[in-house]
Amino acid sequence: MKKLIAEFFGTLWLVLGGCGSAVLAAGFPDLGIGFVGVAFAFGLTVVTMAYAIGHISGCHLNPAVSVGLWIGGRFDQKDLIPYIVAQVLGGLAGAGILYVIATGKAGVELGGFASNGFGEASPGGYSMTAALVCEIVMTFFFLMVILGSTHPKAPAGFGGLAIGLALVLIHLISIPVTNTSVNPARSTSQAIFAGGIYLQQLWLFWIAPIIGAILAGVVYKYLSPTD
């Protein structure tokens, strides 16, 4: 139960910090942090939580990460569904808090509420195929970094930093394409509040990250040193 509570709060922080920076600060007049600032905000949520709860739950914060670690032989199957439920609920809680804050300003227009999408819902107008490929590839490399940096033979104590920086890089690449998911819990939390086309396209942001995570789990399990 402590692990699940940690995953709940960790995912809440990821959504509140990452999506919150996009909704509240990205386009703020004169002082807006822009796409680069949002990318670093997502990375910082992971870095901070990795050192806060990594020793409790492993700091997955993401159903795709849990699936990839399971496929890679680093996570127990019996914990998979409970972790995913805790992550989705944490994401929804974070989005709920963000919604209350964001709507506390007169005349605010939430738009897509930092949701993920393709076609007309893509920040850069990218197609469904482009979004599918992008999310699979980005999640694949995210899991490769996670599996590698947390391996017993990797330098100790630097895993959280490597994973956080990987997420920054992923966002710098893919925000224009899909607004960057690589995380079904993060996508679900925002789409529930945004509704419409974002909810209709949510399926892709479950399927693509999980495919990428499974592929990474298989590949890294083959590459991983055994002695």
BALOBA-1460 file (C-alpha; in Angstrom, 3 decimals):
// residues 227
<rec num="1" residu="m" x="0.000" y="0.000" z="0.000"/>
<rec num="2" residu="k" x="2.848" y="2.422" z="0.743"/>
<rec num="3" residu="k" x="4.206" y="1.811" z="-2.766"/>
<rec num="4" residu="l" x="0.818" y="2.582" z="-4.311"/>
<rec num="5" residu="i" x="0.410" y="5.750" z="-2.251"/>
<rec num="6" residu="a" x="3.889" y="6.842" z="-3.345"/>
<rec num="7" residu="e" x="2.984" y="6.234" z="-6.999"/>
<rec num="8" residu="f" x="-0.245" y="8.194" z="-6.518"/>
<rec num="9" residu="f" x="1.521" y="11.261" z="-5.140"/>
<rec num="10" residu="g" x="4.414" y="10.960" z="-7.564"/>
<rec num="11" residu="t" x="2.127" y="10.923" z="-10.604"/>
<rec num="12" residu="l" x="0.078" y="13.754" z="-9.126"/>
<rec num="13" residu="w" x="3.275" y="15.819" z="-8.921"/>
<rec num="14" residu="l" x="4.274" y="14.923" z="-12.481"/>
<rec num="15" residu="v" x="0.943" y="16.120" z="-13.864"/>
<rec num="16" residu="l" x="0.711" y="19.174" z="-11.643"/>
<rec num="17" residu="g" x="4.305" y="20.220" z="-12.341"/>
<rec num="18" residu="g" x="4.572" y="19.306" z="-16.010"/>
<rec num="19" residu="c" x="1.077" y="20.050" z="-17.277"/>
<rec num="20" residu="g" x="0.775" y="22.916" z="-14.815"/>
<rec num="21" residu="s" x="3.770" y="24.632" z="-16.352"/>
<rec num="22" residu="a" x="2.178" y="24.252" z="-19.796"/>
<rec num="23" residu="v" x="-1.244" y="25.529" z="-18.749"/>
<rec num="24" residu="l" x="-0.200" y="28.314" z="-16.368"/>
<rec num="25" residu="a" x="3.245" y="29.482" z="-17.452"/>
<rec num="26" residu="a" x="4.121" y="28.494" z="-21.033"/>
<rec num="27" residu="g" x="2.430" y="31.420" z="-22.733"/>
<rec num="28" residu="f" x="2.346" y="33.915" z="-19.888"/>
<rec num="29" residu="p" x="2.863" y="37.453" z="-21.303"/>
<rec num="30" residu="d" x="6.508" y="38.580" z="-21.210"/>
<rec num="31" residu="l" x="7.515" y="35.912" z="-18.690"/>
<rec num="32" residu="g" x="6.276" y="32.782" z="-20.495"/>
<rec num="33" residu="i" x="8.579" y="29.774" z="-20.206"/>
<rec num="34" residu="g" x="7.662" y="28.360" z="-23.640"/>
<rec num="35" residu="f" x="8.159" y="24.785" z="-24.863"/>
<rec num="36" residu="v" x="11.685" y="24.608" z="-23.470"/>
<rec num="37" residu="g" x="10.494" y="25.559" z="-20.016"/>
<rec num="38" residu="v" x="7.709" y="22.974" z="-20.154"/>
<rec num="39" residu="a" x="10.194" y="20.293" z="-21.223"/>
<rec num="40" residu="f" x="12.415" y="21.059" z="-18.244"/>
<rec num="41" residu="a" x="9.412" y="21.162" z="-15.907"/>
<rec num="42" residu="f" x="8.469" y="17.603" z="-16.823"/>
<rec num="43" residu="g" x="12.065" y="16.488" z="-16.353"/>
<rec num="44" residu="l" x="12.274" y="18.205" z="-12.973"/>
<rec num="45" residu="t" x="9.145" y="16.445" z="-11.711"/>
<rec num="46" residu="v" x="10.765" y="13.088" z="-12.443"/>
<rec num="47" residu="v" x="14.139" y="14.036" z="-10.956"/>
<rec num="48" residu="t" x="12.599" y="15.324" z="-7.747"/>
<rec num="49" residu="m" x="10.289" y="12.354" z="-7.312"/>
<rec num="50" residu="a" x="13.015" y="9.845" z="-8.200"/>
<rec num="51" residu="y" x="14.952" y="10.921" z="-5.133"/>
<rec num="52" residu="a" x="11.827" y="11.391" z="-3.005"/>
<rec num="53" residu="i" x="10.021" y="8.083" z="-3.631"/>
<rec num="54" residu="g" x="12.392" y="5.993" z="-5.733"/>
<rec num="55" residu="h" x="13.402" y="3.994" z="-2.675"/>
<rec num="56" residu="i" x="9.730" y="3.381" z="-1.823"/>
<rec num="57" residu="s" x="8.017" y="2.445" z="-5.093"/>
<rec num="58" residu="g" x="10.695" y="2.701" z="-7.766"/>
<rec num="59" residu="c" x="9.115" y="5.974" z="-8.976"/>
<rec num="60" residu="h" x="7.431" y="4.662" z="-12.128"/>
<rec num="61" residu="l" x="4.754" y="7.422" z="-12.384"/>
<rec num="62" residu="n" x="3.713" y="5.954" z="-15.725"/>
<rec num="63" residu="p" x="1.834" y="2.795" z="-16.808"/>
<rec num="64" residu="a" x="4.187" y="2.377" z="-19.768"/>
<rec num="65" residu="v" x="7.199" y="2.409" z="-17.443"/>
<rec num="66" residu="s" x="5.630" y="-0.250" z="-15.245"/>
<rec num="67" residu="v" x="4.878" y="-2.414" z="-18.296"/>
<rec num="68" residu="g" x="8.396" y="-1.950" z="-19.689"/>
<rec num="69" residu="l" x="10.024" y="-2.838" z="-16.386"/>
<rec num="70" residu="w" x="7.815" y="-5.920" z="-16.112"/>
<rec num="71" residu="i" x="8.718" y="-7.071" z="-19.635"/>
<rec num="72" residu="g" x="12.368" y="-6.365" z="-18.852"/>
<rec num="73" residu="g" x="12.213" y="-8.645" z="-15.820"/>
<rec num="74" residu="r" x="12.577" y="-5.844" z="-13.292"/>
<rec num="75" residu="f" x="9.043" y="-5.640" z="-11.909"/>
<rec num="76" residu="d" x="6.650" y="-8.193" z="-10.436"/>
<rec num="77" residu="q" x="3.562" y="-8.921" z="-12.532"/>
<rec num="78" residu="k" x="1.278" y="-9.012" z="-9.483"/>
<rec num="79" residu="d" x="1.988" y="-5.328" z="-8.836"/>
<rec num="80" residu="l" x="1.362" y="-4.198" z="-12.416"/>
<rec num="81" residu="i" x="-2.379" y="-3.454" z="-12.331"/>
<rec num="82" residu="p" x="-2.348" y="-1.870" z="-8.841"/>
<rec num="83" residu="y" x="0.511" y="0.427" z="-9.936"/>
<rec num="84" residu="i" x="-1.358" y="1.465" z="-13.101"/>
<rec num="85" residu="v" x="-4.526" y="2.221" z="-11.125"/>
<rec num="86" residu="a" x="-2.573" y="4.301" z="-8.597"/>
<rec num="87" residu="q" x="-0.833" y="6.202" z="-11.404"/>
<rec num="88" residu="v" x="-4.059" y="7.010" z="-13.254"/>
<rec num="89" residu="l" x="-5.768" y="8.141" z="-10.048"/>
<rec num="90" residu="g" x="-2.755" y="10.273" z="-9.126"/>
<rec num="91" residu="g" x="-2.770" y="11.861" z="-12.562"/>
<rec num="92" residu="l" x="-6.475" y="12.645" z="-12.274"/>
<rec num="93" residu="a" x="-5.911" y="14.206" z="-8.854"/>
<rec num="94" residu="g" x="-3.104" y="16.365" z="-10.247"/>
<rec num="95" residu="a" x="-5.274" y="17.466" z="-13.190"/>
<rec num="96" residu="g" x="-8.116" y="18.233" z="-10.802"/>
<rec num="97" residu="i" x="-5.914" y="20.471" z="-8.668"/>
<rec num="98" residu="l" x="-4.600" y="22.162" z="-11.804"/>
<rec num="99" residu="y" x="-8.137" y="22.733" z="-13.080"/>
<rec num="100" residu="v" x="-9.152" y="24.444" z="-9.823"/>
<rec num="101" residu="i" x="-6.094" y="26.699" z="-9.979"/>
<rec num="102" residu="a" x="-6.383" y="27.466" z="-13.698"/>
<rec num="103" residu="t" x="-10.080" y="28.378" z="-13.509"/>
<rec num="104" residu="g" x="-9.453" y="30.762" z="-10.621"/>
<rec num="105" residu="k" x="-8.822" y="33.582" z="-13.070"/>
<rec num="106" residu="a" x="-11.638" y="35.524" z="-14.726"/>
<rec num="107" residu="g" x="-12.053" y="34.922" z="-18.456"/>
<rec num="108" residu="v" x="-9.561" y="32.070" z="-18.620"/>
<rec num="109" residu="e" x="-9.656" y="29.821" z="-21.704"/>
<rec num="110" residu="l" x="-8.228" y="26.384" z="-20.998"/>
<rec num="111" residu="g" x="-8.215" y="25.170" z="-24.596"/>
<rec num="112" residu="g" x="-6.723" y="21.691" z="-24.758"/>
<rec num="113" residu="f" x="-5.619" y="21.832" z="-21.116"/>
<rec num="114" residu="a" x="-2.148" y="20.499" z="-22.068"/>
<rec num="115" residu="s" x="-3.729" y="17.400" z="-23.617"/>
<rec num="116" residu="n" x="-2.128" y="15.176" z="-26.237"/>
<rec num="117" residu="g" x="-3.385" y="14.830" z="-29.783"/>
<rec num="118" residu="f" x="-2.732" y="14.395" z="-33.485"/>
<rec num="119" residu="g" x="-4.102" y="16.011" z="-36.639"/>
<rec num="120" residu="e" x="-5.997" y="19.137" z="-35.660"/>
<rec num="121" residu="a" x="-5.214" y="18.418" z="-31.980"/>
<rec num="122" residu="s" x="-1.445" y="18.298" z="-32.635"/>
<rec num="123" residu="p" x="0.419" y="21.529" z="-31.764"/>
<rec num="124" residu="g" x="2.196" y="21.343" z="-35.120"/>
<rec num="125" residu="g" x="-0.576" y="19.679" z="-37.118"/>
<rec num="126" residu="y" x="1.172" y="16.294" z="-37.377"/>
<rec num="127" residu="s" x="-0.699" y="13.229" z="-38.653"/>
<rec num="128" residu="m" x="-1.847" y="10.175" z="-36.719"/>
<rec num="129" residu="t" x="0.976" y="8.121" z="-38.256"/>
<rec num="130" residu="a" x="3.576" y="10.679" z="-37.214"/>
<rec num="131" residu="a" x="2.113" y="10.760" z="-33.691"/>
<rec num="132" residu="l" x="2.057" y="6.960" z="-33.448"/>
<rec num="133" residu="v" x="5.665" y="6.587" z="-34.572"/>
<rec num="134" residu="c" x="6.831" y="9.460" z="-32.381"/>
<rec num="135" residu="e" x="5.199" y="8.125" z="-29.221"/>
<rec num="136" residu="i" x="6.445" y="4.562" z="-29.791"/>
<rec num="137" residu="v" x="10.031" y="5.668" z="-30.459"/>
<rec num="138" residu="m" x="10.167" y="8.249" z="-27.659"/>
<rec num="139" residu="t" x="8.794" y="5.758" z="-25.118"/>
<rec num="140" residu="f" x="11.187" y="3.072" z="-26.367"/>
<rec num="141" residu="f" x="14.213" y="5.253" z="-25.672"/>
<rec num="142" residu="f" x="12.765" y="6.509" z="-22.394"/>
<rec num="143" residu="l" x="12.536" y="2.904" z="-21.172"/>
<rec num="144" residu="m" x="16.007" y="2.112" z="-22.490"/>
<rec num="145" residu="v" x="17.372" y="4.949" z="-20.352"/>
<rec num="146" residu="i" x="15.343" y="3.834" z="-17.336"/>
<rec num="147" residu="l" x="16.370" y="0.193" z="-17.610"/>
<rec num="148" residu="g" x="19.997" y="1.100" z="-18.223"/>
<rec num="149" residu="s" x="20.459" y="3.817" z="-15.623"/>
<rec num="150" residu="t" x="18.845" y="1.720" z="-12.867"/>
<rec num="151" residu="h" x="20.761" y="-1.475" z="-13.663"/>
<rec num="152" residu="p" x="22.909" y="-2.750" z="-10.754"/>
<rec num="153" residu="k" x="26.021" y="-2.221" z="-12.900"/>
<rec num="154" residu="a" x="25.160" y="1.430" z="-13.668"/>
<rec num="155" residu="p" x="26.792" y="4.209" z="-11.603"/>
<rec num="156" residu="a" x="24.876" y="4.436" z="-8.336"/>
<rec num="157" residu="g" x="22.854" y="7.509" z="-7.478"/>
<rec num="158" residu="f" x="22.583" y="9.010" z="-10.969"/>
<rec num="159" residu="g" x="19.553" y="7.134" z="-12.293"/>
<rec num="160" residu="g" x="17.051" y="9.831" z="-11.395"/>
<rec num="161" residu="l" x="19.093" y="12.524" z="-13.108"/>
<rec num="162" residu="a" x="19.545" y="10.489" z="-16.304"/>
<rec num="163" residu="i" x="15.839" y="9.650" z="-16.446"/>
<rec num="164" residu="g" x="14.783" y="13.248" z="-15.832"/>
<rec num="165" residu="l" x="17.115" y="14.577" z="-18.521"/>
<rec num="166" residu="a" x="15.862" y="11.921" z="-20.945"/>
<rec num="167" residu="l" x="12.316" y="13.172" z="-20.377"/>
<rec num="168" residu="v" x="13.447" y="16.748" z="-21.033"/>
<rec num="169" residu="l" x="14.994" y="15.677" z="-24.346"/>
<rec num="170" residu="i" x="11.894" y="13.689" z="-25.298"/>
<rec num="171" residu="h" x="9.734" y="16.762" z="-24.734"/>
<rec num="172" residu="l" x="12.076" y="18.994" z="-26.737"/>
<rec num="173" residu="i" x="11.685" y="16.598" z="-29.665"/>
<rec num="174" residu="s" x="8.007" y="15.736" z="-29.488"/>
<rec num="175" residu="i" x="6.017" y="18.639" z="-28.011"/>
<rec num="176" residu="p" x="5.315" y="19.976" z="-31.540"/>
<rec num="177" residu="v" x="4.116" y="16.543" z="-32.670"/>
<rec num="178" residu="t" x="1.806" y="15.286" z="-29.908"/>
<rec num="179" residu="n" x="2.381" y="17.694" z="-27.009"/>
<rec num="180" residu="t" x="4.366" y="14.721" z="-25.659"/>
<rec num="181" residu="s" x="2.737" y="11.879" z="-23.803"/>
<rec num="182" residu="v" x="4.961" y="8.787" z="-23.398"/>
<rec num="183" residu="n" x="2.698" y="8.325" z="-20.367"/>
<rec num="184" residu="p" x="-0.900" y="7.054" z="-20.552"/>
<rec num="185" residu="a" x="-1.722" y="8.315" z="-17.037"/>
<rec num="186" residu="r" x="-0.615" y="11.851" z="-17.927"/>
<rec num="187" residu="s" x="-2.661" y="11.742" z="-21.155"/>
<rec num="188" residu="t" x="-5.768" y="10.375" z="-19.462"/>
<rec num="189" residu="s" x="-5.735" y="12.953" z="-16.690"/>
<rec num="190" residu="q" x="-5.776" y="15.904" z="-19.100"/>
<rec num="191" residu="a" x="-8.123" y="14.388" z="-21.691"/>
<rec num="192" residu="i" x="-10.796" y="13.770" z="-19.034"/>
<rec num="193" residu="f" x="-10.928" y="17.500" z="-18.324"/>
<rec num="194" residu="a" x="-10.440" y="18.707" z="-21.917"/>
<rec num="195" residu="g" x="-12.970" y="16.257" z="-23.398"/>
<rec num="196" residu="g" x="-13.938" y="16.351" z="-27.075"/>
<rec num="197" residu="i" x="-11.293" y="15.412" z="-29.612"/>
<rec num="198" residu="y" x="-8.679" y="14.859" z="-26.900"/>
<rec num="199" residu="l" x="-10.781" y="12.164" z="-25.294"/>
<rec num="200" residu="q" x="-11.520" y="10.627" z="-28.694"/>
<rec num="201" residu="q" x="-7.802" y="10.381" z="-29.493"/>
<rec num="202" residu="l" x="-6.762" y="9.077" z="-26.073"/>
<rec num="203" residu="w" x="-6.516" y="5.485" z="-27.355"/>
<rec num="204" residu="l" x="-3.304" y="6.313" z="-29.245"/>
<rec num="205" residu="f" x="-1.647" y="7.619" z="-26.084"/>
<rec num="206" residu="w" x="-2.239" y="4.304" z="-24.360"/>
<rec num="207" residu="i" x="-1.362" y="1.999" z="-27.227"/>
<rec num="208" residu="a" x="1.765" y="3.726" z="-28.569"/>
<rec num="209" residu="p" x="3.624" y="4.214" z="-25.251"/>
<rec num="210" residu="i" x="2.892" y="0.646" z="-24.177"/>
<rec num="211" residu="i" x="4.146" y="-0.736" z="-27.504"/>
<rec num="212" residu="g" x="7.331" y="1.312" z="-27.147"/>
<rec num="213" residu="a" x="7.779" y="0.141" z="-23.568"/>
<rec num="214" residu="i" x="7.304" y="-3.538" z="-24.474"/>
<rec num="215" residu="l" x="9.849" y="-3.276" z="-27.287"/>
<rec num="216" residu="a" x="12.358" y="-1.616" z="-24.959"/>
<rec num="217" residu="g" x="11.809" y="-4.268" z="-22.305"/>
<rec num="218" residu="v" x="12.532" y="-7.037" z="-24.808"/>
<rec num="219" residu="v" x="15.569" y="-5.306" z="-26.319"/>
<rec num="220" residu="y" x="17.151" y="-4.294" z="-23.030"/>
<rec num="221" residu="k" x="16.580" y="-7.715" z="-21.515"/>
<rec num="222" residu="y" x="18.617" y="-9.120" z="-24.417"/>
<rec num="223" residu="l" x="21.348" y="-6.490" z="-24.122"/>
<rec num="224" residu="s" x="21.562" y="-6.393" z="-20.333"/>
<rec num="225" residu="p" x="24.794" y="-7.681" z="-18.791"/>
<rec num="226" residu="t" x="24.290" y="-10.852" z="-16.779"/>
<rec num="227" residu="d" x="27.598" y="-11.042" z="-14.885"/>
